[in-house]
């Protein structure tokens, strides 16, 4: 839209079906979004209108809500779903607080998708080989790129906590500061968009796939969550003596009750399960523990005022609005129904069957299809539309024969 049109308040409309567009560009059957495929109104969030600092021409981006023309939020909008979850907390005098940790890879351009991704050539003329985890000098040739990332974050009002080199080859992580869930979802979305745009300017490729490289740790989007009292801001996961509260236990119990049903929301792509099936620091379970990275629900070491629950299941490829909404909705379900968690696990362990999660997209979608909890919390229209879109993507994947199949199976009798 032109700046003039935007400033005049001209309404921008969008076909409902676009909210269910699959990643290949197609759409499920019209019955999932209304047979007439009528319009939605895109309503800009006033606090999320940004001049894009990486653009040479004057350009702006506005994060919008997708609302029905009658004024209510569309059931197909993931941002709208998150706002509904936050409102349910507010009705109880509660306010969730979240923070996201996002991992990503920085690669050289990859013009041939049949070839593996490769790290860029550094200032020493070499490509990183994976021995730079947590190193302060590992981003050698990437320093100009990261300098512009930092400047663009400041221009967009994205506060950052820590930035570090992660364990993978040319893999990095940012921790965003904790705050309001909707704000953090917006910031996570903006940061991913910023990364890709700035990378293109520097002749690089940023990849937020869950598992872009074999034999290398994948990329997560861990979600840290706590609940505070509206008004006082008191962390309700800790009592006056600094001990865990019943609300803390019930929140963990709700997370456990929802994780298997919601796995397809946290791990939305075929590639997501490459990360979860190689579970080093990316656990595919609903166990919980204090400061144990093998647990899907980790309680980080902290002072009582900062007691929180870290959901380690979502990958970097997850929709931040939907992943945060699903995680918080599960926790609130536990609070409302006073669900008790399982026994805490310690040390090395094998996940019991009742706390294991789907390990393929097909299995996750089948679990979501059977979930009454998902329909109760997100509505039938959204869940059925989401499954329809993701089933199209899964079918598209199965339409291709992989190099592994040709290399290993062609010679079999």
KOLZAZA-792906 format. One line per 10 residues: number of its first residue (from 0); their letters; for each residue x, y, z of C-alpha. Coordinates in steps of 0.02 Angstrom, whole numbers. Layout:
# KOLZAZA-792906
NUM> a> X,Y,Z | ...
# end
This chain:
# KOLZAZA-792906
0> xxxxxxxxxx> 0,0,0 | 60,177,-32 | 107,283,118 | -30,405,69 | -161,269,66 | -105,201,234 | -105,373,317 | -279,409,248 | -340,255,340 | -385,159,182
10> xxxxxxxxxx> -438,-18,227 | -331,-160,163 | -425,-322,134 | -364,-499,108 | -451,-660,55 | -484,-776,204 | -401,-921,116 | -231,-837,121 | -220,-876,307 | -220,-1061,261
20> xxxxxxxxxx> -100,-1049,115 | 26,-1191,126 | 213,-1165,110 | 213,-1221,-73 | 85,-1086,-115 | -74,-1189,-134 | -234,-1192,-34 | -340,-1328,46 | -521,-1351,-7 | -627,-1194,7
30> xxxxxxxxxx> -738,-1273,141 | -598,-1244,267 | -604,-1055,248 | -779,-1022,180 | -839,-1073,9 | -856,-891,-47 | -677,-852,10 | -733,-682,72 | -618,-543,131 | -538,-506,297
40> xxxxxxxxxx> -483,-334,353 | -299,-309,395 | -296,-190,543 | -124,-120,583 | -61,-131,761 | -16,52,801 | 137,3,904 | 206,-110,767 | 228,6,618 | 412,14,572
50> xxxxxxxxxx> 519,104,445 | 632,-32,374 | 812,22,410 | 891,-101,288 | 794,-31,139 | 875,104,33 | 704,166,-23 | 580,230,107 | 479,76,155 | 381,27,308
60> xxxxxxxxxx> 308,-133,379 | 150,-141,485 | 104,-296,584 | -83,-319,566 | -226,-414,645 | -335,-512,526 | -514,-468,573 | -681,-518,500 | -771,-374,413 | -894,-378,558
70> xxxxxxxxxx> -752,-328,674 | -709,-485,772 | -542,-573,757 | -534,-709,625 | -525,-884,698 | -392,-924,566 | -272,-788,628 | -130,-854,735 | -101,-680,808 | -286,-675,849
80> xxxxxxxxxx> -274,-845,933 | -133,-782,1044 | -234,-627,1092 | -380,-738,1144 | -267,-843,1257 | -196,-686,1339 | -375,-622,1366 | -421,-784,1455 | -276,-756,1576 | -329,-574,1601
90> xxxxxxxxxx> -506,-629,1647 | -428,-720,1795 | -320,-572,1847 | -164,-655,1774 | -35,-599,1648 | 84,-721,1565 | 264,-666,1537 | 370,-749,1403 | 540,-740,1321 | 600,-828,1165
100> xxxxxxxxxx> 771,-899,1122 | 792,-912,934 | 931,-1011,848 | 975,-992,665 | 1112,-1032,538 | 1208,-911,428 | 1262,-992,264 | 1339,-948,98 | 1210,-933,-43 | 1137,-1102,-90
110> xxxxxxxxxx> 1083,-1097,-272 | 1066,-1286,-290 | 947,-1360,-160 | 1012,-1536,-198 | 1178,-1484,-118 | 1206,-1462,70 | 1215,-1290,148 | 1392,-1225,176 | 1455,-1092,296 | 1522,-932,219
120> xxxxxxxxxx> 1708,-906,188 | 1786,-814,335 | 1919,-680,339 | 2053,-814,346 | 1991,-889,182 | 1919,-1044,266 | 1746,-1106,304 | 1700,-1141,484 | 1710,-1327,525 | 1606,-1335,684
130> xxxxxxxxxx> 1737,-1306,818 | 1681,-1130,864 | 1540,-1160,989 | 1527,-1014,1111 | 1687,-938,1041 | 1706,-749,1049 | 1799,-745,883 | 1698,-869,780 | 1598,-741,681 | 1757,-675,594
140> xxxxxxxxxx> 1693,-637,419 | 1515,-609,484 | 1553,-457,590 | 1489,-329,461 | 1329,-431,446 | 1302,-438,634 | 1344,-254,656 | 1203,-210,536 | 1087,-334,623 | 1119,-245,789
150> xxxxxxxxxx> 1088,-74,712 | 928,-132,630 | 866,-210,792 | 894,-44,881 | 802,49,743 | 653,-70,758 | 653,-59,948 | 701,-242,971 | 795,-256,1137 | 916,-401,1143
160> xxxxxxxxxx> 980,-492,1295 | 1122,-604,1234 | 1191,-657,1066 | 1307,-806,1050 | 1380,-935,933 | 1289,-1098,958 | 1350,-1278,940 | 1314,-1300,754 | 1421,-1249,607 | 1391,-1061,583
170> xxxxxxxxxx> 1244,-1072,703 | 1196,-928,818 | 1068,-889,953 | 983,-733,1016 | 889,-716,1180 | 752,-585,1174 | 705,-496,1336 | 553,-564,1427 | 388,-471,1420 | 209,-473,1357
180> xxxxxxxxxx> 177,-629,1249 | 102,-534,1102 | 247,-412,1101 | 373,-555,1106 | 286,-645,963 | 290,-484,861 | 474,-458,903 | 519,-638,859 | 431,-621,691 | 516,-454,656
190> xxxxxxxxxx> 686,-521,704 | 672,-670,585 | 618,-555,444 | 760,-434,484 | 889,-574,484 | 842,-635,311 | 834,-461,235 | 1002,-403,307 | 1083,-568,256 | 1033,-541,74
200> xxxxxxxxxx> 1119,-370,77 | 1279,-453,135 | 1275,-596,10 | 1225,-723,143 | 1081,-840,177 | 998,-854,348 | 907,-1018,375 | 779,-1046,514 | 745,-1228,470 | 737,-1342,621
210> xxxxxxxxxx> 874,-1455,552 | 968,-1388,399 | 1126,-1493,422 | 1148,-1678,457 | 1256,-1730,605 | 1235,-1556,679 | 1120,-1490,816 | 958,-1415,753 | 885,-1243,787 | 756,-1216,922
220> xxxxxxxxxx> 640,-1079,981 | 632,-1111,1167 | 490,-1021,1256 | 516,-963,1437 | 352,-936,1530 | 295,-869,1698 | 132,-798,1766 | 118,-636,1863 | -24,-555,1956 | -103,-409,1865
230> xxxxxxxxxx> -65,-250,1960 | 69,-311,2080 | 175,-400,1949 | 211,-537,2077 | 276,-700,2004 | 140,-825,2051 | 254,-976,2024 | 342,-937,2191 | 265,-913,2364 | 321,-795,2502
240> xxxxxxxxxx> 453,-920,2557 | 523,-940,2381 | 448,-1113,2358 | 352,-1172,2204 | 165,-1139,2213 | 16,-1246,2167 | -7,-1135,2014 | 169,-1181,1958 | 130,-1366,1974 | -36,-1349,1883
250> xxxxxxxxxx> 46,-1249,1743 | 175,-1388,1718 | 36,-1518,1726 | -60,-1426,1590 | 95,-1413,1481 | 117,-1601,1496 | -66,-1632,1457 | -57,-1531,1296 | 116,-1563,1223 | 76,-1721,1126
260> xxxxxxxxxx> -87,-1650,1057 | 1,-1488,1009 | 162,-1560,938 | 106,-1517,760 | 89,-1335,816 | 263,-1331,892 | 345,-1435,755 | 250,-1386,597 | 359,-1454,456 | 427,-1621,396
270> xxxxxxxxxx> 602,-1559,436 | 550,-1518,615 | 559,-1702,658 | 738,-1719,594 | 782,-1609,743 | 671,-1704,865 | 729,-1876,808 | 910,-1828,848 | 869,-1765,1021 | 1033,-1691,1083
280> xxxxxxxxxx> 970,-1538,1179 | 806,-1548,1080 | 703,-1671,1182 | 548,-1751,1108 | 460,-1783,1273 | 343,-1702,1398 | 450,-1740,1551 | 498,-1599,1669 | 651,-1567,1774 | 754,-1432,1856
290> xxxxxxxxxx> 897,-1377,1744 | 901,-1535,1638 | 913,-1503,1452 | 853,-1680,1412 | 679,-1634,1475 | 550,-1557,1360 | 498,-1445,1505 | 650,-1373,1594 | 647,-1265,1750 | 803,-1156,1730
300> xxxxxxxxxx> 909,-1120,1883 | 852,-951,1947 | 801,-850,2098 | 619,-878,2154 | 567,-710,2080 | 619,-774,1909 | 548,-951,1922 | 487,-1001,1749 | 449,-1150,1637 | 550,-1171,1478
310> xxxxxxxxxx> 461,-1264,1337 | 603,-1339,1234 | 497,-1424,1101 | 469,-1284,973 | 594,-1267,831 | 654,-1108,748 | 532,-1149,607 | 379,-1132,720 | 256,-989,701 | 295,-885,857
320> xxxxxxxxxx> 114,-829,880 | 47,-1006,870 | 185,-1088,973 | 168,-962,1114 | -22,-973,1108 | -19,-1163,1116 | 106,-1168,1259 | 15,-1038,1363 | -156,-1115,1326 | -95,-1284,1388
330> xxxxxxxxxx> -28,-1205,1547 | -191,-1113,1581 | -287,-1275,1551 | -184,-1352,1689 | -218,-1205,1806 | -405,-1208,1772 | -419,-1397,1799 | -286,-1406,1938 | -187,-1538,1844 | -40,-1613,1936
340> xxxxxxxxxx> 123,-1648,1843 | 213,-1814,1836 | 360,-1849,1950 | 511,-1742,1908 | 646,-1835,1812 | 830,-1827,1857 | 993,-1865,1767 | 990,-1979,1616 | 821,-2056,1584 | 708,-2141,1459
350> xxxxxxxxxx> 544,-2054,1429 | 395,-2158,1484 | 271,-2198,1346 | 138,-2081,1414 | 259,-1934,1405 | 332,-1973,1233 | 280,-1863,1087 | 243,-1895,902 | 404,-1915,804 | 341,-1879,626
360> xxxxxxxxxx> 229,-1745,553 | 105,-1879,501 | 92,-1945,679 | 79,-1769,750 | -62,-1723,631 | -155,-1884,672 | -139,-1842,857 | -203,-1665,825 | -351,-1735,727 | -405,-1836,879
370> xxxxxxxxxx> -378,-1696,1004 | -534,-1629,1087 | -422,-1516,1191 | -356,-1429,1035 | -532,-1396,972 | -585,-1334,1143 | -441,-1211,1156 | -423,-1153,974 | -590,-1192,893 | -637,-1321,763
380> xxxxxxxxxx> -619,-1200,616 | -437,-1162,653 | -384,-1341,695 | -468,-1418,542 | -398,-1283,427 | -224,-1302,499 | -228,-1491,477 | -290,-1472,297 | -148,-1354,252 | -14,-1460,336
390> xxxxxxxxxx> -81,-1618,256 | -55,-1536,85 | 127,-1502,132 | 154,-1680,193 | 78,-1749,33 | 193,-1638,-71 | 343,-1705,25 | 291,-1885,-8 | 274,-1845,-194 | 465,-1832,-204
400> xxxxxxxxxx> 595,-1971,-200 | 747,-1921,-97 | 931,-1947,-144 | 946,-2069,3 | 813,-2181,-73 | 898,-2182,-243 | 1071,-2206,-167 | 1029,-2344,-43 | 876,-2434,-111 | 901,-2439,-299
410> xxx> 1021,-2585,-290 | 911,-2690,-175 | 836,-2849,-246
# end
